[in-house]
């Protein structure tokens, strides 16, 4: 898996959070989160020893209920 593919996976995973929490894509916290996710993916890939396919279309959507956590 090359870097651009990892970037696509990270963007896909963060999309619900960016929309619901209005995350700033240019903030240091967002950049650090992306660096950590990239590192986690690289580590997973190196330990797997072979490419691993993930079909995101079969994954259920995640809905964050901010009111349930007191973040209204």
BELJOMO-V862020 format. One record per pair of residues at least 12 apart in sequence whose ideal C-beta (glycine too) atoms are under 10 Angstrom apart, sorted by the first residue. I is the first residue (numbers start at 0). J is the second residue. If there is no record, write none. Layout:
[[I,J] [I,J]]
//
This chain:
[[0,40] [0,41] [0,43] [0,44] [0,47] [0,50] [0,51] [0,52] [0,53] [2,37] [2,40] [2,41] [4,40] [4,50] [5,33] [5,36] [5,37] [5,38] [5,39] [5,40] [5,41] [5,44] [6,33] [6,36] [6,37] [6,40] [7,55] [8,36] [8,37] [8,40] [8,53] [8,55] [9,32] [9,33] [9,34] [9,35] [9,36] [9,37] [9,39] [9,40] [10,24] [10,33] [10,36] [11,53] [11,55] [11,58] [12,32] [12,33] [12,36] [12,40] [12,55] [12,58] [12,61] [13,29] [13,32] [13,33] [13,36] [15,60] [15,61] [15,62] [15,63] [16,29] [16,32] [16,61] [16,63] [17,29] [18,63] [19,61] [19,62] [19,63] [19,64] [19,65] [19,70] [20,63] [20,65] [20,70]]
//
